[in-house]
């Protein structure tokens, strides 16, 4: 497997309904799979791609195409950097959320429970906050909130207390140390699932993923032209819920806004009622696609 195998590729490209002369955004460049597929549909159009991970630079530099521009920042700053490039409106935005295969498979990035490494988990390797800092400095209440809210860890309170007690004896710096500290709390029948939930929670906190997603969605309202498309792949229920709420209600949290007549004031309408999921062939070719949920919306 290469840097990152693009998930639901055909479905994403179909969902964008690409105009050959249009302007498009790949908010999560990764291994460039979605970007290259978009470029193949363009003639006089333009593609702007975003990614905060410097590991993508080699792939970015291999794309010698005047229609392609790469911006090395998190997509939460998309609107600002597009305006710096003279772009105020686009025809479509694609976002493939979550962590890339490359990040998972690179041991020293600290994303995977399969390897021993420093507790890092930064998507932007220049950022200050790491999983090690969270585990060693967050107070018990804050740790519990992260584990419960972002990982839906059932024994989050006990887990947080265990971490705080253990670090008083010595710092918890590596994945192996962390797994040893929490070993007695892991349900025997679902060890992999439990660790995945814990690591997901830490990763989301390290990278501010929920805040970045919310910022992205609200910027899409201003950036996408009428009739343009928003295409988002999410990988866990927290992300999917935010995307679903925004598309269906026009807000990420809380009650939808309505006009005087009770009509929903939402900037997008769903193109598909239920999320699109990978087919059998894709699941067999790429097992990591199994949790993918694709939602498509049109700017109204």
C-alpha angles and dihedrals in degrees: 000000000000129000092300130342108226111242123223088356100166092042091052094049092046089048093055092056089210120219108210092228097040133111118244139182128215099194093188110040097178108150092353096245096129092039093055091048090052092048090053089061096048129088109168093358130110134231124202116192128194131199132152095200112098089204088079093064095094091055092043091053090052091063105088099181126128090210090062126082125177124206114192100213139094114278090243086081093048099116094049095050094043089055089050085057092049096256121132101156134034135186098227146359126207123193124182101190130203134038124328125238088244092056092048093047096047103089099204092055088073097222098120131068088209094076137049114236142125113303095255117132096167115151088192103051091200093060121108103222118082134173088252091059092048093050094046102039112026113100120242096262093050092048091050091051093051094047094045099040101040102028101028086224108179098211094040093136094054092042093052091049091049092051093049093048093048097049090056087069096044137338119273103228108152139050091244092052091047094050090049092051094052098033095109091054097054114102107240096223096051108031096140094047093048094049090046090055092048093047091046090055093050093045093051091051094046092052100034087233099166093049090047092051092050090049090050094051095049090048090052088063090061098037106045116082121230107283092021122128137243114202119185132176115197129184107200137036095256093059094040092051092054092048092045093049093049094049095044101035106020091238134082096216135014132015121341119252116247134191126238090279095050096256117145113255099213126149094215138043121208115253091195122034096210126036117265114241131195119276126235094268093053093045090054093047095044117021091185089069092068096098096043118126119186122201124185126195137175125222110243 
